[in-house]
């Protein structure tokens, strides 16, 4: 059985772009039938950036989280950026977020980036809770800020309307009340190229590959990915809970990656047909890549859905293909 790692979530924050795009606008743009996205993808609205950047959105989310925690940037011992998209290849995301706080100029706390694509926040939360068990770290900020919309192609209607842009942040702190009870990630390489943006890296570098929409846009073999996840998810869940004193039926809230309509339906099936403890915000925000899970968590804490002492399962799938989960006892104290 895993040894629990104590931590609390002292503050939460989020940022949504100014532009809220409704499905009927995309349906009109692409010549699709009315309600096509609601019925096929499960999304009615999603937020899209106009002039915002990943850094700007992350900074605003972090400012709100610091305010909620009644902290200043100087109270932090580190920032972890947990995202898949970015403003620059170099420098890393978290250093840019820190630099945006003018009062952090004289602070030398470390900045880390973690990228396990859509499950980056879960991985970062496990890493942060591990750091908090030592003496050096007291308060760590985790920021997920994603602009998916720049990498979408209108030639792929399902993904074109599925994804949204958003940022979310949490402040995790040393505590004796909340607990990270179990973390597990498993990667199944048979689907590694089934979710991909081919252009932009060294394989298809912009120097040698002029811009073409499909080359530099997100491509996902959704049906194939769903088959892979369906093939492994039940064994994953058994292995996850066998090393805890908890059963899935005893979890108060499941905070999932907001993958798609089919993904959410599969999660209900795994949960033995029960959906009332699955926090589903897909229709409002779409799939916000790594920001989906923390955005759902932040909203649920702010709205009083998740309460002190609740046992929550953060669960998601990611390109690679990976399945990742973290079981926690929530505490703000």
C-alpha positions as a Markdown table, in Angstrom:
| # | Residue | x | y | z |
|---|---|---|---|---|
| 1 | Unk | 0.0 | 0.0 | 0.0 |
| 2 | Unk | 1.3 | 3.5 | -0.9 |
| 3 | Unk | 2.4 | 5.8 | 1.9 |
| 4 | Unk | 0.2 | 8.9 | 1.7 |
| 5 | Unk | 1.8 | 12.3 | 1.0 |
| 6 | Unk | 0.2 | 15.1 | 3.0 |
| 7 | Unk | -0.6 | 18.5 | 1.3 |
| 8 | Unk | -3.4 | 21.0 | 1.2 |
| 9 | Unk | -4.8 | 23.1 | -1.7 |
| 10 | Unk | -4.6 | 26.6 | -0.2 |
| 11 | Unk | -5.8 | 28.6 | -3.1 |
| 12 | Unk | -7.4 | 28.2 | -6.6 |
| 13 | Unk | -7.8 | 30.4 | -9.6 |
| 14 | Unk | -8.7 | 30.4 | -13.3 |
| 15 | Unk | -8.7 | 32.5 | -16.4 |
| 16 | Unk | -11.1 | 32.2 | -19.4 |
| 17 | Unk | -10.5 | 34.1 | -22.6 |
| 18 | Unk | -12.9 | 37.0 | -23.4 |
| 19 | Unk | -14.4 | 35.2 | -26.5 |
| 20 | Unk | -17.0 | 32.5 | -25.7 |
| 21 | Unk | -17.7 | 30.7 | -29.0 |
| 22 | Unk | -21.0 | 28.9 | -29.3 |
| 23 | Unk | -21.4 | 25.7 | -31.3 |
| 24 | Unk | -24.0 | 27.2 | -33.7 |
| 25 | Unk | -21.3 | 29.7 | -34.8 |
| 26 | Unk | -18.9 | 26.9 | -35.8 |
| 27 | Unk | -21.7 | 24.9 | -37.3 |
| 28 | Unk | -22.6 | 27.8 | -39.5 |
| 29 | Unk | -18.9 | 28.4 | -40.5 |
| 30 | Unk | -18.5 | 24.8 | -41.5 |
| 31 | Unk | -21.9 | 24.2 | -43.0 |
| 32 | Unk | -22.9 | 21.6 | -40.3 |
| 33 | Unk | -26.4 | 20.8 | -39.2 |
| 34 | Unk | -27.8 | 22.5 | -36.1 |
| 35 | Unk | -26.9 | 20.7 | -32.8 |
| 36 | Unk | -24.2 | 18.7 | -34.6 |
| 37 | Unk | -21.6 | 19.5 | -31.9 |
| 38 | Unk | -23.9 | 19.0 | -29.0 |
| 39 | Unk | -25.0 | 15.6 | -30.2 |
| 40 | Unk | -21.8 | 14.3 | -31.7 |
| 41 | Unk | -19.1 | 15.9 | -29.5 |
| 42 | Unk | -20.9 | 17.0 | -26.4 |
| 43 | Unk | -19.8 | 20.6 | -26.5 |
| 44 | Unk | -22.1 | 23.7 | -26.6 |
| 45 | Unk | -19.7 | 26.5 | -25.8 |
| 46 | Unk | -15.9 | 26.8 | -25.6 |
| 47 | Unk | -13.6 | 29.8 | -25.0 |
| 48 | Unk | -11.1 | 30.9 | -27.6 |
| 49 | Unk | -8.3 | 33.5 | -27.3 |
| 50 | Unk | -8.3 | 36.7 | -29.2 |
| 51 | Unk | -5.0 | 38.4 | -28.2 |
| 52 | Unk | -4.3 | 36.5 | -25.0 |
| 53 | Unk | -1.1 | 34.3 | -24.6 |
| 54 | Unk | -0.5 | 31.2 | -22.6 |
| 55 | Unk | 1.7 | 33.3 | -20.2 |
| 56 | Unk | -0.9 | 36.0 | -19.7 |
| 57 | Unk | -3.7 | 33.5 | -19.0 |
| 58 | Unk | -1.5 | 31.6 | -16.6 |
| 59 | Unk | -0.5 | 34.7 | -14.8 |
| 60 | Unk | -4.1 | 35.8 | -14.3 |
| 61 | Unk | -5.0 | 32.3 | -13.0 |
| 62 | Unk | -2.1 | 32.4 | -10.6 |
| 63 | Unk | -2.9 | 35.9 | -9.3 |
| 64 | Unk | -6.4 | 34.7 | -8.4 |
| 65 | Unk | -5.1 | 31.6 | -6.7 |
| 66 | Unk | -2.6 | 33.6 | -4.7 |
| 67 | Unk | -5.4 | 36.0 | -3.6 |
| 68 | Unk | -7.6 | 33.0 | -2.7 |
| 69 | Unk | -4.7 | 31.6 | -0.6 |
| 70 | Unk | -4.1 | 35.1 | 0.9 |
| 71 | Unk | -0.5 | 34.8 | -0.3 |
| 72 | Unk | 2.0 | 36.9 | -2.3 |
| 73 | Unk | 4.4 | 35.6 | -5.0 |
| 74 | Unk | 7.1 | 35.9 | -2.4 |
| 75 | Unk | 5.4 | 33.1 | -0.3 |
| 76 | Unk | 6.0 | 30.6 | -3.0 |
| 77 | Unk | 8.9 | 28.2 | -3.1 |
| 78 | Unk | 8.4 | 27.1 | -6.7 |
| 79 | Unk | 6.2 | 27.3 | -9.7 |
| 80 | Unk | 5.3 | 24.3 | -11.9 |
| 81 | Unk | 3.9 | 24.9 | -15.3 |
| 82 | Unk | 1.8 | 21.8 | -16.3 |
| 83 | Unk | 0.8 | 22.3 | -20.0 |
| 84 | Unk | 1.2 | 21.0 | -23.5 |
| 85 | Unk | 1.0 | 24.3 | -25.4 |
| 86 | Unk | 3.4 | 27.2 | -25.0 |
| 87 | Unk | 4.3 | 30.7 | -26.2 |
| 88 | Unk | 8.0 | 29.9 | -26.9 |
| 89 | Unk | 10.0 | 26.7 | -27.3 |
| 90 | Unk | 12.6 | 28.2 | -25.1 |
| 91 | Unk | 12.5 | 29.5 | -22.3 |
| 92 | Unk | 10.2 | 27.2 | -20.4 |
| 93 | Unk | 6.7 | 28.2 | -19.5 |
| 94 | Unk | 7.1 | 28.6 | -15.7 |
| 95 | Unk | 10.0 | 31.0 | -16.0 |
| 96 | Unk | 7.8 | 33.3 | -18.1 |
| 97 | Unk | 5.0 | 33.2 | -15.6 |
| 98 | Unk | 7.4 | 34.1 | -12.8 |
| 99 | Unk | 8.9 | 36.9 | -14.8 |
| 100 | Unk | 5.5 | 38.5 | -15.3 |
| 101 | Unk | 5.4 | 39.3 | -11.5 |
| 102 | Unk | 7.6 | 42.4 | -11.3 |
| 103 | Unk | 8.0 | 41.8 | -7.5 |
| 104 | Unk | 9.5 | 38.3 | -8.3 |
| 105 | Unk | 12.6 | 39.9 | -9.9 |
| 106 | Unk | 14.6 | 39.5 | -6.7 |
| 107 | Unk | 13.2 | 36.0 | -5.9 |
| 108 | Unk | 15.2 | 33.0 | -7.0 |
| 109 | Unk | 12.8 | 30.1 | -6.3 |
| 110 | Unk | 12.9 | 27.4 | -9.0 |
| 111 | Unk | 10.6 | 27.0 | -11.9 |
| 112 | Unk | 9.7 | 23.6 | -13.4 |
| 113 | Unk | 7.8 | 22.5 | -16.5 |
| 114 | Unk | 5.9 | 19.2 | -16.6 |
| 115 | Unk | 4.4 | 17.9 | -19.9 |
| 116 | Unk | 2.5 | 14.7 | -19.9 |
| 117 | Unk | 0.1 | 16.4 | -22.3 |
| 118 | Unk | -3.5 | 16.3 | -21.1 |
| 119 | Unk | -2.6 | 14.7 | -17.7 |
| 120 | Unk | 0.2 | 17.2 | -17.0 |
| 121 | Unk | -1.7 | 18.7 | -14.0 |
| 122 | Unk | -2.0 | 15.3 | -12.3 |
| 123 | Unk | 1.7 | 14.5 | -12.8 |
| 124 | Unk | 2.6 | 18.0 | -11.4 |
| 125 | Unk | 0.4 | 17.5 | -8.4 |
| 126 | Unk | 2.1 | 14.3 | -7.5 |
| 127 | Unk | 5.5 | 15.8 | -8.0 |
| 128 | Unk | 4.6 | 18.9 | -5.9 |
| 129 | Unk | 3.1 | 16.8 | -3.1 |
| 130 | Unk | 6.4 | 14.8 | -3.1 |
| 131 | Unk | 8.5 | 18.0 | -2.8 |
| 132 | Unk | 6.3 | 19.2 | 0.1 |
| 133 | Unk | 7.3 | 16.1 | 2.2 |
| 134 | Unk | 10.8 | 17.6 | 2.6 |
| 135 | Unk | 11.9 | 20.8 | 4.4 |
| 136 | Unk | 12.8 | 23.0 | 1.5 |
| 137 | Unk | 9.2 | 23.5 | 0.0 |
| 138 | Unk | 6.3 | 25.0 | 1.9 |
| 139 | Unk | 4.1 | 26.4 | -0.9 |
| 140 | Unk | 4.2 | 25.5 | -4.6 |
| 141 | Unk | 2.0 | 26.9 | -7.4 |
| 142 | Unk | 0.9 | 24.7 | -10.3 |
| 143 | Unk | -0.3 | 26.5 | -13.4 |
| 144 | Unk | -1.9 | 24.9 | -16.5 |
| 145 | Unk | -2.5 | 27.4 | -19.3 |
| 146 | Unk | -3.5 | 26.1 | -22.7 |
| 147 | Unk | -4.3 | 27.6 | -26.1 |
| 148 | Unk | -5.5 | 24.7 | -28.2 |
| 149 | Unk | -7.3 | 26.8 | -30.8 |
| 150 | Unk | -4.2 | 27.9 | -32.6 |
| 151 | Unk | -3.5 | 24.2 | -33.5 |
| 152 | Unk | -6.9 | 23.3 | -34.9 |
| 153 | Unk | -7.9 | 22.7 | -38.5 |
| 154 | Unk | -11.3 | 23.3 | -40.0 |
| 155 | Unk | -10.6 | 20.3 | -42.2 |
| 156 | Unk | -11.2 | 18.2 | -39.1 |
| 157 | Unk | -14.6 | 19.3 | -37.8 |
| 158 | Unk | -14.8 | 17.1 | -34.7 |
| 159 | Unk | -11.6 | 18.4 | -33.1 |
| 160 | Unk | -12.2 | 21.9 | -34.5 |
| 161 | Unk | -15.2 | 22.3 | -32.2 |
| 162 | Unk | -14.1 | 20.0 | -29.4 |
| 163 | Unk | -11.2 | 22.1 | -27.9 |
| 164 | Unk | -11.2 | 25.2 | -25.8 |
| 165 | Unk | -8.7 | 27.6 | -24.3 |
| 166 | Unk | -8.3 | 28.2 | -20.6 |
| 167 | Unk | -5.9 | 28.5 | -17.6 |
| 168 | Unk | -6.2 | 27.3 | -14.1 |
| 169 | Unk | -3.9 | 27.4 | -11.1 |
| 170 | Unk | -3.7 | 25.9 | -7.6 |
| 171 | Unk | -1.4 | 26.7 | -4.6 |
| 172 | Unk | -0.5 | 23.5 | -2.8 |
| 173 | Unk | 1.1 | 23.7 | 0.7 |
| 174 | Unk | 2.6 | 21.6 | 3.4 |
| 175 | Unk | -0.1 | 20.3 | 5.6 |
| 176 | Unk | -1.1 | 17.4 | 7.9 |
| 177 | Unk | -4.8 | 17.2 | 6.7 |
| 178 | Unk | -5.1 | 16.6 | 2.9 |
| 179 | Unk | -3.5 | 13.6 | 1.4 |
| 180 | Unk | -2.2 | 12.3 | -2.0 |
| 181 | Unk | -3.3 | 8.7 | -1.4 |
| 182 | Unk | -2.2 | 7.2 | -4.7 |
| 183 | Unk | -0.7 | 8.2 | -8.1 |
| 184 | Unk | -0.3 | 6.0 | -11.1 |
| 185 | Unk | 0.5 | 6.6 | -14.8 |
| 186 | Unk | 0.7 | 3.9 | -17.4 |
| 187 | Unk | 1.7 | 4.4 | -21.0 |
| 188 | Unk | 0.6 | 2.2 | -23.9 |
| 189 | Unk | 2.8 | 2.9 | -26.9 |
| 190 | Unk | 0.6 | 1.3 | -29.6 |
| 191 | Unk | -1.2 | 4.6 | -29.9 |
| 192 | Unk | 1.7 | 7.0 | -29.6 |
| 193 | Unk | 1.2 | 8.5 | -33.1 |
| 194 | Unk | -2.6 | 8.5 | -33.0 |
| 195 | Unk | -2.7 | 11.9 | -31.4 |
| 196 | Unk | -0.2 | 14.3 | -32.9 |
| 197 | Unk | 0.8 | 17.6 | -34.3 |
| 198 | Unk | 3.5 | 16.7 | -36.9 |
| 199 | Unk | 4.9 | 20.1 | -37.7 |
| 200 | Unk | 6.9 | 22.5 | -35.5 |
| 201 | Unk | 9.5 | 20.2 | -34.0 |
| 202 | Unk | 12.7 | 18.9 | -35.5 |
| 203 | Unk | 11.0 | 16.1 | -37.5 |
| 204 | Unk | 9.2 | 18.8 | -39.5 |
| 205 | Unk | 11.0 | 21.9 | -38.7 |
| 206 | Unk | 9.6 | 25.2 | -40.0 |
| 207 | Unk | 12.9 | 26.0 | -41.7 |
| 208 | Unk | 12.3 | 23.1 | -44.1 |
| 209 | Unk | 8.6 | 22.8 | -44.0 |
| 210 | Unk | 6.5 | 25.8 | -44.9 |
| 211 | Unk | 3.2 | 26.3 | -43.2 |
| 212 | Unk | 0.4 | 23.9 | -44.3 |
| 213 | Unk | -2.7 | 23.8 | -42.1 |
| 214 | Unk | -2.9 | 20.0 | -41.8 |
| 215 | Unk | 0.8 | 19.6 | -41.1 |
| 216 | Unk | 0.8 | 22.1 | -38.2 |
| 217 | Unk | -2.7 | 21.2 | -36.8 |
| 218 | Unk | -3.8 | 18.7 | -34.2 |
| 219 | Unk | -4.7 | 15.3 | -35.6 |
| 220 | Unk | -6.5 | 12.6 | -33.6 |
| 221 | Unk | -7.6 | 9.1 | -34.5 |
| 222 | Unk | -10.4 | 9.3 | -32.0 |
| 223 | Unk | -12.0 | 5.9 | -32.6 |
| 224 | Unk | -8.7 | 4.1 | -32.5 |
| 225 | Unk | -7.7 | 5.9 | -29.3 |
| 226 | Unk | -11.1 | 5.0 | -27.6 |
| 227 | Unk | -10.4 | 1.4 | -28.5 |
| 228 | Unk | -7.0 | 1.5 | -26.8 |
| 229 | Unk | -8.3 | 3.2 | -23.7 |
| 230 | Unk | -11.2 | 0.7 | -23.5 |
| 231 | Unk | -8.8 | -2.2 | -23.9 |
| 232 | Unk | -6.7 | -1.1 | -20.9 |
| 233 | Unk | -8.8 | 1.1 | -18.6 |
| 234 | Unk | -10.4 | -1.7 | -16.6 |
| 235 | Unk | -7.1 | -3.3 | -15.7 |
| 236 | Unk | -5.7 | 0.1 | -15.0 |
| 237 | Unk | -8.5 | 0.8 | -12.5 |
| 238 | Unk | -8.0 | -2.5 | -10.8 |
| 239 | Unk | -4.3 | -2.0 | -10.4 |
| 240 | Unk | -4.8 | 1.6 | -9.2 |
| 241 | Unk | -7.2 | 0.7 | -6.4 |
| 242 | Unk | -5.5 | -2.6 | -5.3 |
| 243 | Unk | -2.8 | -0.6 | -3.5 |
| 244 | Unk | -5.3 | 1.6 | -1.6 |
| 245 | Unk | -7.8 | 1.0 | 1.1 |
| 246 | Unk | -10.5 | 2.6 | -1.1 |
| 247 | Unk | -12.7 | 1.3 | -3.7 |
| 248 | Unk | -14.0 | 3.3 | -6.7 |
| 249 | Unk | -17.5 | 3.2 | -5.3 |
| 250 | Unk | -16.2 | 5.0 | -2.2 |
| 251 | Unk | -14.9 | 8.0 | -4.1 |
| 252 | Unk | -16.9 | 11.1 | -3.4 |
| 253 | Unk | -16.0 | 12.9 | -6.7 |
| 254 | Unk | -14.4 | 11.9 | -10.0 |
| 255 | Unk | -12.6 | 14.9 | -11.6 |
| 256 | Unk | -11.9 | 13.7 | -15.1 |
| 257 | Unk | -10.1 | 15.1 | -18.1 |
| 258 | Unk | -13.0 | 16.4 | -20.3 |
| 259 | Unk | -12.0 | 14.3 | -23.3 |
| 260 | Unk | -15.1 | 14.0 | -25.4 |
| 261 | Unk | -18.7 | 12.8 | -25.3 |
| 262 | Unk | -17.6 | 9.2 | -25.9 |
| 263 | Unk | -14.9 | 9.5 | -23.3 |
| 264 | Unk | -17.3 | 10.7 | -20.6 |
| 265 | Unk | -19.8 | 7.9 | -21.5 |
| 266 | Unk | -17.0 | 5.4 | -21.1 |
| 267 | Unk | -16.1 | 6.8 | -17.7 |
| 268 | Unk | -19.8 | 6.4 | -16.6 |
| 269 | Unk | -19.6 | 2.8 | -17.8 |
| 270 | Unk | -16.4 | 2.2 | -15.7 |
| 271 | Unk | -18.2 | 3.8 | -12.8 |
| 272 | Unk | -20.9 | 1.1 | -13.0 |
| 273 | Unk | -23.4 | 3.4 | -14.7 |
| 274 | Unk | -23.2 | 6.0 | -12.0 |
| 275 | Unk | -22.7 | 9.6 | -13.3 |
| 276 | Unk | -23.8 | 11.8 | -10.4 |
| 277 | Unk | -20.4 | 11.9 | -8.8 |
| 278 | Unk | -18.5 | 12.5 | -12.2 |
| 279 | Unk | -18.0 | 16.2 | -12.6 |
| 280 | Unk | -18.8 | 16.9 | -16.2 |
| 281 | Unk | -18.1 | 20.4 | -17.6 |
| 282 | Unk | -17.4 | 19.3 | -21.2 |
| 283 | Unk | -20.4 | 21.1 | -22.7 |
| 284 | Unk | -19.4 | 24.5 | -21.2 |
| 285 | Unk | -15.6 | 24.5 | -21.8 |
| 286 | Unk | -14.8 | 21.7 | -24.3 |
| 287 | Unk | -11.6 | 19.9 | -24.0 |
| 288 | Unk | -8.9 | 22.3 | -22.6 |
| 289 | Unk | -6.0 | 19.9 | -22.9 |
| 290 | Unk | -4.0 | 20.0 | -19.6 |
| 291 | Unk | -6.1 | 22.8 | -18.2 |
| 292 | Unk | -9.3 | 20.6 | -18.3 |
| 293 | Unk | -8.7 | 18.8 | -15.0 |
| 294 | Unk | -7.5 | 21.8 | -12.9 |
| 295 | Unk | -10.3 | 24.0 | -14.4 |
| 296 | Unk | -12.9 | 21.4 | -13.4 |
| 297 | Unk | -11.2 | 21.1 | -9.9 |
| 298 | Unk | -11.0 | 24.8 | -9.4 |
| 299 | Unk | -14.7 | 25.4 | -10.4 |
| 300 | Unk | -15.8 | 22.5 | -8.1 |
| 301 | Unk | -14.0 | 24.0 | -5.2 |
| 302 | Unk | -15.1 | 27.5 | -5.8 |
| 303 | Unk | -18.8 | 26.4 | -6.2 |
| 304 | Unk | -18.6 | 24.3 | -3.0 |
| 305 | Unk | -19.2 | 21.0 | -4.8 |
| 306 | Unk | -16.0 | 19.6 | -3.4 |
| 307 | Unk | -15.8 | 20.1 | 0.4 |
| 308 | Unk | -13.3 | 19.6 | 3.1 |
| 309 | Unk | -12.4 | 15.9 | 3.5 |
| 310 | Unk | -13.9 | 14.8 | 0.2 |
| 311 | Unk | -12.1 | 11.9 | -1.5 |
| 312 | Unk | -11.5 | 12.8 | -5.1 |
| 313 | Unk | -10.1 | 10.9 | -8.0 |
| 314 | Unk | -8.4 | 12.9 | -10.7 |
| 315 | Unk | -8.4 | 10.8 | -13.8 |
| 316 | Unk | -7.4 | 11.3 | -17.4 |
| 317 | Unk | -6.0 | 10.0 | -20.7 |
| 318 | Unk | -3.3 | 11.7 | -22.7 |
| 319 | Unk | -1.5 | 11.4 | -26.0 |
| 320 | Unk | 1.2 | 8.8 | -25.9 |
| 321 | Unk | -1.2 | 7.0 | -25.0 |
| 322 | Unk | -1.2 | 7.3 | -21.2 |
| 323 | Unk | -3.8 | 6.8 | -18.5 |
| 324 | Unk | -3.1 | 8.7 | -15.3 |
| 325 | Unk | -4.8 | 9.0 | -11.9 |
| 326 | Unk | -4.4 | 10.6 | -8.5 |
| 327 | Unk | -6.6 | 9.9 | -5.5 |
| 328 | Unk | -6.6 | 12.6 | -2.9 |
| 329 | Unk | -8.4 | 13.7 | 0.3 |
| 330 | Unk | -9.2 | 17.3 | -0.3 |
| 331 | Unk | -8.3 | 19.9 | 2.3 |
| 332 | Unk | -7.8 | 23.6 | 2.3 |
| 333 | Unk | -6.5 | 23.8 | 5.9 |
